[in-house]
Amino acid sequence: MTNSSASYGGVNQSSLDYYYEAIDMLVSTTGSYTLKNTGTSNVAFYGYLYNNSFDPIDPLTNLIARTDQTNNISSQFTITSNLVYGVEYVLVVTTANQSTTGAFNITASGPGSVTFVRRSPFSLSGEP
């Protein structure tokens, strides 16, 4: 995530200074999947999982899972959710602090494979 990444007000819409990356996801098999930030950055990242679309102006719409708390030991987040084959999901990764950037790495585990497609940094709701 860089200072050229898209920004929004975060889930609480407290400001417009939270950089984020939106990543489209599809799973090959229905089941429980775990998405985890395995990056080694010292930046604290939050993860939000959406069903079908993400709207940065209304970030609570379609929200199905979230981890917006990190522990004092790690800046990693983990989301576990039941995902359905054929349904599009959007994973939004943002930082805990405004105007913060850093590297992250998402790994997925579950009964099937997960396809990730990074959206353009300037895309809006539902559009790649």
BAGU-141599 format. One line per field, with one value per residue: residue number from 1; residue in one letter; x, y, z of N, C-alpha, C, O in turn. Coordinates in pm, 1 decimal. Example, Ala and Ser with C-alpha at 12.3 -4.5 7.8 and 13.67 -1.06 7.14 Angstrom:
% BAGU-141599
num c(1 / 2) $
residu c(A / S) $
nu c(1319.0 / 1285.0) $
nv c(-569.0 / -225.0) $
nw c(780.0 / 708.0) $
cau c(1230.0 / 1367.0) $
cav c(-450.0 / -106.0) $
caw c(780.0 / 714.0) $
cu c(1320.0 / 1290.0) $
cv c(-330.0 / 3.0) $
cw c(780.0 / 787.0) $
ou c(1423.6 / 1340.9) $
ov c(-331.9 / 113.8) $
ow c(846.5 / 803.9) $
//
This chain:
% BAGU-141599
num c(1 / 2 / 3 / 4 / 5 / 6 / 7 / 8 / 9 / 10 / 11 / 12 / 13 / 14 / 15 / 16 / 17 / 18 / 19 / 20 / 21 / 22 / 23 / 24 / 25 / 26 / 27 / 28 / 29 / 30 / 31 / 32 / 33 / 34 / 35 / 36 / 37 / 38 / 39 / 40 / 41 / 42 / 43 / 44 / 45 / 46 / 47 / 48 / 49 / 50 / 51 / 52 / 53 / 54 / 55 / 56 / 57 / 58 / 59 / 60 / 61 / 62 / 63 / 64 / 65 / 66 / 67 / 68 / 69 / 70 / 71 / 72 / 73 / 74 / 75 / 76 / 77 / 78 / 79 / 80 / 81 / 82 / 83 / 84 / 85 / 86 / 87 / 88 / 89 / 90 / 91 / 92 / 93 / 94 / 95 / 96 / 97 / 98 / 99 / 100 / 101 / 102 / 103 / 104 / 105 / 106 / 107 / 108 / 109 / 110 / 111 / 112 / 113 / 114 / 115 / 116 / 117 / 118 / 119 / 120 / 121 / 122 / 123 / 124 / 125 / 126 / 127 / 128) $
residu c(M / T / N / S / S / A / S / Y / G / G / V / N / Q / S / S / L / D / Y / Y / Y / E / A / I / D / M / L / V / S / T / T / G / S / Y / T / L / K / N / T / G / T / S / N / V / A / F / Y / G / Y / L / Y / N / N / S / F / D / P / I / D / P / L / T / N / L / I / A / R / T / D / Q / T / N / N / I / S / S / Q / F / T / I / T / S / N / L / V / Y / G / V / E / Y / V / L / V / V / T / T / A / N / Q / S / T / T / G / A / F / N / I / T / A / S / G / P / G / S / V / T / F / V / R / R / S / P / F / S / L / S / G / E / P) $
nu c(86.0 / 62.8 / 123.2 / -11.9 / -225.4 / -581.4 / -798.4 / -1012.1 / -1277.8 / -1253.9 / -1414.8 / -1565.3 / -1594.9 / -1449.5 / -1261.0 / -1098.9 / -864.0 / -759.0 / -569.2 / -634.3 / -656.9 / -838.7 / -938.3 / -1049.4 / -1211.6 / -1247.6 / -1365.1 / -1284.0 / -1427.2 / -1702.4 / -1693.7 / -1524.0 / -1295.1 / -976.5 / -830.6 / -531.6 / -306.4 / 19.1 / 237.3 / 545.5 / 564.1 / 582.3 / 354.8 / 20.5 / -244.1 / -584.4 / -856.0 / -1130.7 / -1413.5 / -1623.7 / -1941.3 / -2001.5 / -1976.4 / -1793.9 / -1829.9 / -1669.3 / -1779.2 / -1991.2 / -1911.2 / -2016.1 / -2211.5 / -2281.1 / -2082.6 / -1937.4 / -1754.7 / -1500.3 / -1186.3 / -1072.6 / -902.1 / -588.0 / -339.1 / -101.1 / 132.1 / 159.2 / 116.6 / -54.9 / -361.1 / -644.5 / -903.1 / -1176.9 / -1417.9 / -1723.8 / -1736.6 / -1885.5 / -1886.0 / -1879.1 / -1975.8 / -1891.0 / -1641.7 / -1503.7 / -1202.9 / -1093.7 / -815.4 / -675.1 / -506.4 / -445.1 / -398.4 / -437.7 / -324.4 / -110.7 / 124.0 / 237.6 / 372.9 / 188.3 / 87.9 / -125.4 / -247.0 / -433.1 / -633.2 / -817.5 / -1084.7 / -1056.3 / -907.4 / -817.2 / -877.3 / -721.9 / -766.1 / -628.2 / -771.5 / -788.6 / -618.3 / -781.3 / -1044.3 / -1400.5 / -1700.7 / -1772.9 / -1657.6 / -1393.8) $
nv c(-115.5 / 213.9 / 575.7 / 641.0 / 478.4 / 421.4 / 619.0 / 640.0 / 691.8 / 499.7 / 231.2 / 352.2 / 601.9 / 828.2 / 1004.2 / 1106.6 / 985.3 / 723.1 / 488.9 / 227.8 / -104.4 / -281.8 / -605.8 / -838.4 / -1152.2 / -1501.8 / -1825.4 / -2173.4 / -2379.7 / -2433.6 / -2346.9 / -2315.0 / -2055.7 / -1912.4 / -1601.3 / -1430.8 / -1179.4 / -1203.2 / -1049.7 / -879.4 / -623.5 / -346.3 / -204.7 / -171.9 / -354.6 / -372.1 / -589.3 / -633.9 / -803.9 / -837.9 / -909.9 / -952.9 / -664.1 / -359.6 / -46.4 / 245.5 / 478.5 / 399.6 / 199.0 / -3.0 / -143.4 / -456.6 / -576.3 / -859.1 / -981.8 / -890.0 / -772.1 / -556.2 / -503.8 / -534.2 / -731.0 / -660.5 / -782.6 / -839.5 / -718.4 / -842.6 / -952.4 / -1169.7 / -1329.2 / -1539.7 / -1709.4 / -1844.9 / -1921.4 / -1908.6 / -2099.9 / -1950.8 / -1705.1 / -1365.0 / -1201.0 / -931.7 / -834.8 / -597.3 / -420.6 / -220.2 / 38.3 / 70.5 / 323.6 / 662.6 / 793.6 / 618.0 / 390.9 / 76.7 / -256.1 / -552.7 / -899.2 / -1136.3 / -1449.4 / -1745.1 / -2005.1 / -2307.8 / -2526.9 / -2525.7 / -2361.6 / -2010.9 / -1731.4 / -1428.6 / -1095.0 / -795.7 / -478.1 / -178.7 / 106.2 / 325.7 / 257.8 / 247.9 / 163.0 / -168.1 / -180.1 / -298.1) $
nw c(0.0 / -91.2 / -97.3 / -323.5 / -332.3 / -324.4 / -113.4 / 175.6 / 418.3 / 612.5 / 797.6 / 995.0 / 891.6 / 974.3 / 877.0 / 571.4 / 516.8 / 512.1 / 361.4 / 125.1 / -13.8 / -250.1 / -316.7 / -539.8 / -497.3 / -557.5 / -476.8 / -519.7 / -417.0 / -201.2 / 142.9 / 464.8 / 494.3 / 563.1 / 575.9 / 582.8 / 688.2 / 618.3 / 603.1 / 686.6 / 775.0 / 1004.4 / 1027.4 / 1133.2 / 1008.0 / 893.7 / 808.0 / 587.7 / 476.3 / 201.9 / 53.7 / -275.6 / -351.1 / -285.6 / -144.3 / -109.9 / -9.6 / 141.5 / 353.2 / 520.5 / 391.8 / 256.2 / 408.8 / 550.3 / 717.4 / 952.0 / 1074.1 / 1274.5 / 1474.5 / 1616.4 / 1782.8 / 2045.5 / 1980.0 / 1712.0 / 1374.9 / 1213.2 / 1056.5 / 1077.9 / 907.7 / 922.8 / 741.1 / 610.7 / 277.1 / -46.5 / -340.0 / -660.5 / -584.2 / -576.2 / -389.9 / -196.1 / -65.2 / 154.1 / 243.6 / 485.5 / 673.0 / 1027.1 / 1114.6 / 1011.5 / 695.7 / 664.6 / 525.1 / 384.9 / 337.4 / 267.1 / 281.6 / 162.9 / 256.0 / 189.3 / 320.0 / 300.9 / 189.6 / -86.1 / -373.7 / -384.1 / -577.7 / -631.9 / -735.8 / -783.1 / -754.6 / -953.2 / -821.8 / -819.4 / -841.0 / -793.7 / -616.9 / -671.3 / -927.9 / -1130.6) $
cau c(0.0 / 145.6 / 45.6 / -93.5 / -341.5 / -706.6 / -823.0 / -1152.8 / -1295.9 / -1255.7 / -1548.7 / -1636.7 / -1603.8 / -1402.0 / -1181.3 / -1081.2 / -719.8 / -718.4 / -538.7 / -684.5 / -648.6 / -953.7 / -895.5 / -1159.5 / -1182.8 / -1337.7 / -1318.9 / -1314.0 / -1510.7 / -1771.7 / -1643.8 / -1464.5 / -1164.4 / -906.8 / -748.5 / -439.8 / -195.0 / 143.7 / 345.2 / 634.1 / 566.6 / 543.6 / 230.0 / -98.2 / -342.6 / -717.2 / -915.9 / -1276.4 / -1459.5 / -1753.3 / -2013.8 / -2033.4 / -1922.2 / -1745.8 / -1852.8 / -1591.7 / -1862.3 / -2080.7 / -1834.1 / -2084.6 / -2295.7 / -2227.3 / -1975.2 / -1974.2 / -1657.5 / -1401.7 / -1092.8 / -1015.4 / -823.1 / -467.7 / -286.1 / 21.8 / 246.5 / 166.0 / 33.7 / -129.2 / -503.1 / -695.8 / -1047.9 / -1227.7 / -1557.1 / -1775.6 / -1748.6 / -1962.6 / -1838.7 / -1957.3 / -2007.2 / -1775.8 / -1612.3 / -1402.2 / -1124.3 / -1038.0 / -707.3 / -645.0 / -419.5 / -510.0 / -375.6 / -454.9 / -209.2 / -2.7 / 142.4 / 326.0 / 353.5 / 115.1 / 83.2 / -243.1 / -251.5 / -565.5 / -640.1 / -954.0 / -1103.1 / -1025.2 / -816.5 / -872.8 / -821.2 / -719.7 / -741.6 / -618.4 / -842.0 / -717.5 / -621.9 / -876.6 / -1177.2 / -1505.2 / -1792.7 / -1803.7 / -1595.1 / -1249.3) $
cav c(0.0 / 333.9 / 699.3 / 653.2 / 391.7 / 492.2 / 644.7 / 656.0 / 731.8 / 385.3 / 179.5 / 449.1 / 727.3 / 934.2 / 1097.8 / 1055.5 / 964.7 / 584.6 / 421.1 / 91.0 / -185.3 / -370.2 / -724.2 / -928.0 / -1291.2 / -1611.4 / -1952.5 / -2284.5 / -2475.9 / -2377.0 / -2392.2 / -2218.2 / -2008.0 / -1818.2 / -1503.0 / -1379.7 / -1093.8 / -1265.6 / -954.4 / -854.5 / -480.2 / -309.2 / -128.7 / -248.7 / -361.4 / -424.7 / -656.6 / -631.0 / -892.1 / -795.5 / -997.8 / -897.2 / -533.6 / -269.8 / 94.3 / 322.5 / 584.9 / 333.0 / 77.4 / -106.5 / -219.5 / -585.4 / -622.4 / -986.9 / -1018.0 / -784.5 / -776.4 / -422.7 / -492.6 / -615.7 / -744.8 / -584.8 / -862.2 / -854.6 / -630.4 / -928.8 / -976.4 / -1297.2 / -1336.5 / -1671.5 / -1694.8 / -1942.8 / -1860.8 / -1991.5 / -2106.5 / -1874.9 / -1572.4 / -1275.1 / -1136.4 / -826.7 / -816.6 / -462.5 / -411.1 / -81.3 / 51.0 / 112.0 / 466.5 / 747.8 / 835.5 / 522.4 / 297.1 / -34.9 / -377.3 / -663.8 / -1019.7 / -1212.8 / -1591.3 / -1802.8 / -2149.5 / -2358.1 / -2653.3 / -2510.5 / -2251.2 / -1875.5 / -1644.3 / -1288.2 / -999.1 / -661.0 / -373.8 / -53.6 / 187.6 / 437.0 / 205.9 / 274.3 / 56.1 / -278.1 / -173.6 / -325.3) $
caw c(0.0 / -104.7 / -91.6 / -444.7 / -315.1 / -299.8 / 28.3 / 214.6 / 556.8 / 701.9 / 825.3 / 1078.3 / 817.0 / 1063.2 / 798.2 / 435.7 / 506.4 / 527.4 / 235.5 / 120.7 / -134.7 / -267.9 / -389.5 / -573.0 / -462.3 / -590.0 / -423.2 / -609.5 / -344.7 / -85.6 / 272.2 / 555.7 / 449.5 / 649.5 / 505.8 / 683.1 / 648.9 / 663.2 / 578.8 / 801.2 / 802.9 / 1140.6 / 1016.0 / 1170.7 / 900.8 / 920.0 / 694.1 / 577.9 / 369.4 / 149.1 / -37.0 / -407.3 / -387.5 / -181.4 / -174.2 / -12.3 / 46.1 / 236.0 / 376.5 / 597.8 / 300.7 / 210.4 / 496.4 / 611.5 / 821.0 / 971.1 / 1185.8 / 1282.5 / 1596.6 / 1615.9 / 1917.8 / 2066.5 / 1937.5 / 1567.4 / 1293.4 / 1122.4 / 1082.2 / 1029.2 / 889.1 / 887.0 / 700.5 / 514.9 / 144.6 / -138.5 / -478.3 / -757.0 / -530.6 / -574.8 / -262.9 / -202.4 / 56.3 / 163.3 / 341.4 / 517.5 / 789.4 / 1151.0 / 1134.0 / 893.7 / 615.3 / 685.0 / 415.5 / 415.1 / 258.1 / 327.3 / 199.6 / 202.7 / 226.1 / 209.6 / 338.1 / 302.6 / 117.4 / -228.2 / -404.5 / -384.4 / -680.1 / -594.2 / -844.0 / -725.8 / -829.0 / -979.5 / -700.4 / -830.3 / -870.3 / -697.2 / -583.3 / -760.6 / -1059.2 / -1127.8) $
cu c(91.2 / 58.8 / -27.8 / -211.7 / -465.6 / -721.4 / -972.3 / -1158.3 / -1290.5 / -1398.5 / -1629.8 / -1651.5 / -1558.2 / -1315.5 / -1173.1 / -936.5 / -674.0 / -693.8 / -594.3 / -653.3 / -771.4 / -911.8 / -1017.1 / -1117.3 / -1290.3 / -1279.1 / -1363.4 / -1409.9 / -1576.2 / -1712.2 / -1587.2 / -1322.2 / -1107.9 / -816.1 / -660.6 / -335.6 / -68.2 / 263.2 / 425.1 / 646.4 / 529.7 / 418.1 / 113.8 / -202.0 / -473.7 / -767.9 / -1066.9 / -1317.2 / -1602.6 / -1810.1 / -2053.8 / -1970.9 / -1880.2 / -1766.7 / -1778.4 / -1669.8 / -1958.1 / -2019.5 / -1898.8 / -2177.2 / -2219.9 / -2111.8 / -2018.8 / -1876.7 / -1554.2 / -1307.3 / -1026.0 / -958.5 / -702.9 / -418.2 / -154.4 / 145.7 / 265.6 / 78.3 / -47.1 / -277.6 / -539.4 / -847.1 / -1081.9 / -1375.8 / -1596.8 / -1799.7 / -1811.0 / -1903.6 / -1933.5 / -1997.0 / -1879.1 / -1764.6 / -1507.8 / -1335.4 / -1066.1 / -935.9 / -677.5 / -556.1 / -498.0 / -500.6 / -388.3 / -320.6 / -87.7 / 3.3 / 236.0 / 289.8 / 274.5 / 116.5 / -32.3 / -226.6 / -390.1 / -552.0 / -786.1 / -963.4 / -1069.6 / -927.2 / -892.4 / -800.6 / -834.4 / -691.9 / -744.5 / -692.0 / -750.8 / -725.0 / -724.5 / -1017.5 / -1274.2 / -1592.9 / -1814.1 / -1734.8 / -1445.9 / -1168.1) $
cv c(122.4 / 458.7 / 727.4 / 555.9 / 478.3 / 516.9 / 664.4 / 686.5 / 619.1 / 341.7 / 278.1 / 585.7 / 846.9 / 1038.0 / 1043.3 / 1015.6 / 821.9 / 524.0 / 279.4 / 27.5 / -273.8 / -484.1 / -812.6 / -1071.5 / -1384.6 / -1738.0 / -2065.2 / -2386.5 / -2404.2 / -2433.8 / -2279.1 / -2185.2 / -1911.0 / -1731.5 / -1436.9 / -1289.3 / -1157.0 / -1175.4 / -927.1 / -706.1 / -454.1 / -221.8 / -220.4 / -239.7 / -419.4 / -490.6 / -654.6 / -715.4 / -856.3 / -899.7 / -917.1 / -762.3 / -455.6 / -127.4 / 178.0 / 437.7 / 529.0 / 198.1 / -27.3 / -191.7 / -341.3 / -638.0 / -751.4 / -1032.1 / -906.8 / -820.1 / -639.8 / -397.6 / -583.7 / -628.7 / -668.8 / -656.6 / -855.0 / -752.6 / -711.8 / -928.9 / -1112.1 / -1286.7 / -1480.3 / -1657.1 / -1809.3 / -1871.5 / -1960.5 / -1984.2 / -2027.7 / -1735.9 / -1489.0 / -1209.8 / -1028.3 / -820.6 / -676.4 / -463.5 / -263.0 / -77.7 / 99.5 / 261.9 / 542.6 / 777.7 / 745.0 / 427.6 / 184.8 / -154.1 / -481.0 / -780.7 / -1104.9 / -1358.4 / -1642.5 / -1952.8 / -2188.5 / -2483.1 / -2645.4 / -2396.8 / -2118.1 / -1796.5 / -1500.8 / -1203.7 / -860.5 / -562.1 / -257.2 / 33.1 / 299.6 / 389.4 / 244.4 / 150.8 / -43.6 / -279.2 / -202.3 / -215.2) $
cw c(0.0 / -93.5 / -222.2 / -441.4 / -294.3 / -149.7 / 51.7 / 362.7 / 656.4 / 728.4 / 907.4 / 1012.0 / 900.5 / 992.7 / 657.2 / 411.1 / 530.1 / 389.3 / 241.8 / -14.0 / -136.3 / -360.3 / -412.6 / -546.0 / -513.0 / -529.4 / -515.8 / -548.9 / -227.3 / 42.8 / 354.1 / 510.2 / 552.3 / 563.0 / 610.2 / 620.0 / 706.4 / 635.2 / 705.5 / 834.9 / 948.6 / 1142.2 / 1054.3 / 1059.0 / 952.1 / 792.9 / 702.8 / 458.0 / 331.8 / 54.6 / -160.1 / -439.7 / -263.2 / -228.6 / -70.1 / 50.8 / 151.8 / 274.8 / 467.2 / 511.1 / 250.1 / 295.7 / 565.2 / 719.4 / 831.5 / 1085.0 / 1187.8 / 1420.7 / 1580.3 / 1758.2 / 1929.2 / 2016.4 / 1786.5 / 1497.4 / 1192.9 / 1158.1 / 1024.2 / 1020.9 / 852.9 / 857.5 / 607.6 / 382.8 / 49.5 / -278.3 / -569.2 / -710.7 / -532.5 / -437.4 / -287.2 / -66.0 / 52.1 / 277.0 / 360.3 / 641.7 / 910.8 / 1172.3 / 1002.3 / 826.9 / 633.3 / 566.1 / 460.3 / 329.8 / 337.8 / 230.5 / 249.7 / 161.2 / 260.5 / 230.1 / 349.1 / 218.2 / -32.1 / -248.3 / -401.5 / -491.8 / -632.8 / -717.6 / -782.8 / -815.6 / -856.4 / -855.1 / -704.4 / -857.8 / -759.4 / -686.0 / -695.5 / -895.0 / -1049.6 / -1193.2) $
ou c(183.9 / -63.4 / -99.1 / -290.0 / -455.9 / -663.8 / -1047.7 / -1054.5 / -1319.7 / -1492.9 / -1751.4 / -1713.3 / -1620.2 / -1298.6 / -1235.9 / -891.6 / -557.9 / -786.7 / -601.1 / -627.3 / -805.2 / -856.9 / -1081.1 / -1002.1 / -1408.9 / -1157.4 / -1466.7 / -1466.9 / -1512.1 / -1683.6 / -1600.1 / -1239.8 / -1181.2 / -734.6 / -709.3 / -283.0 / -50.6 / 377.8 / 377.5 / 731.2 / 454.7 / 379.7 / 110.0 / -242.8 / -475.1 / -728.2 / -1124.7 / -1261.1 / -1690.5 / -1736.3 / -2132.1 / -1915.9 / -1925.4 / -1726.4 / -1819.2 / -1629.4 / -2001.3 / -2070.4 / -1839.1 / -2217.2 / -2105.7 / -2048.6 / -2123.1 / -1912.9 / -1524.2 / -1344.7 / -933.7 / -965.7 / -715.8 / -451.4 / -103.2 / 253.5 / 378.7 / -21.4 / -101.9 / -315.2 / -473.4 / -912.1 / -1021.7 / -1450.8 / -1513.5 / -1874.0 / -1792.0 / -1874.7 / -2055.4 / -2046.9 / -1772.1 / -1864.1 / -1433.3 / -1401.9 / -996.8 / -966.0 / -657.3 / -534.4 / -603.6 / -584.7 / -353.3 / -217.2 / 25.9 / -100.2 / 305.0 / 189.2 / 291.6 / 143.1 / -36.0 / -196.0 / -456.5 / -470.2 / -868.4 / -861.2 / -1056.2 / -871.3 / -1014.8 / -677.6 / -943.5 / -603.3 / -848.5 / -675.9 / -648.3 / -828.3 / -751.6 / -1103.4 / -1234.0 / -1560.3 / -1866.6 / -1753.4 / -1376.6 / -1045.4) $
ov c(132.9 / 449.6 / 827.3 / 550.7 / 593.6 / 444.5 / 700.1 / 705.1 / 639.8 / 408.3 / 286.7 / 675.7 / 953.2 / 1148.8 / 941.7 / 1012.6 / 801.4 / 509.6 / 218.6 / 95.5 / -334.7 / -461.3 / -856.9 / -1108.6 / -1351.6 / -1756.6 / -2055.2 / -2469.4 / -2322.6 / -2553.3 / -2162.1 / -2274.5 / -1838.0 / -1782.8 / -1392.1 / -1318.3 / -1163.3 / -1219.8 / -949.2 / -668.0 / -530.8 / -170.5 / -335.7 / -130.3 / -504.1 / -452.8 / -671.2 / -700.0 / -845.7 / -968.8 / -822.8 / -747.1 / -482.6 / -91.1 / 181.8 / 489.0 / 601.8 / 93.7 / -132.9 / -300.6 / -329.1 / -736.4 / -755.2 / -1113.2 / -838.4 / -889.3 / -613.1 / -287.5 / -697.5 / -547.2 / -618.4 / -597.4 / -863.6 / -706.1 / -656.1 / -908.4 / -1162.3 / -1241.1 / -1536.9 / -1600.4 / -1863.6 / -1773.5 / -2081.4 / -1875.8 / -2037.9 / -1656.5 / -1537.0 / -1169.2 / -1032.4 / -803.4 / -640.6 / -501.7 / -189.7 / -180.0 / 161.4 / 321.0 / 491.7 / 785.9 / 790.2 / 388.4 / 197.2 / -153.7 / -495.1 / -763.6 / -1141.6 / -1387.7 / -1590.0 / -2018.8 / -2112.4 / -2539.7 / -2748.9 / -2342.9 / -2114.1 / -1794.7 / -1455.8 / -1236.9 / -813.3 / -563.3 / -239.4 / 34.4 / 362.0 / 469.8 / 270.0 / 45.7 / -9.4 / -374.3 / -139.0 / -223.9) $
ow c(80.2 / -81.8 / -231.9 / -536.3 / -252.2 / -68.5 / -38.9 / 426.2 / 774.2 / 686.0 / 890.7 / 1068.8 / 897.7 / 1043.6 / 627.2 / 296.5 / 565.7 / 309.9 / 348.6 / -113.3 / -34.8 / -468.0 / -317.3 / -568.5 / -511.8 / -529.9 / -582.1 / -620.0 / -161.1 / 51.5 / 318.4 / 490.2 / 619.0 / 486.3 / 714.0 / 512.6 / 828.0 / 642.8 / 816.9 / 915.6 / 1008.9 / 1247.3 / 1011.3 / 1020.1 / 1041.5 / 682.7 / 810.2 / 349.5 / 417.2 / -15.6 / -149.3 / -548.8 / -151.9 / -339.2 / 46.0 / 155.1 / 241.2 / 234.0 / 488.4 / 552.2 / 205.7 / 257.3 / 630.4 / 804.7 / 733.7 / 1179.6 / 1110.8 / 1475.4 / 1535.2 / 1844.2 / 1829.3 / 2010.8 / 1738.5 / 1552.6 / 1097.7 / 1273.5 / 933.3 / 1115.0 / 761.6 / 937.0 / 535.1 / 376.8 / 62.6 / -328.9 / -555.2 / -790.4 / -494.8 / -377.3 / -385.2 / 36.2 / -43.1 / 390.1 / 263.5 / 706.7 / 897.8 / 1240.1 / 895.9 / 893.1 / 618.9 / 512.3 / 561.5 / 258.9 / 458.9 / 111.5 / 367.2 / 45.6 / 349.9 / 166.0 / 400.1 / 179.2 / -97.4 / -152.8 / -414.4 / -496.6 / -597.7 / -796.3 / -736.8 / -937.6 / -790.6 / -788.2 / -601.8 / -894.2 / -645.9 / -741.1 / -801.4 / -970.9 / -969.9 / -1198.5) $
//
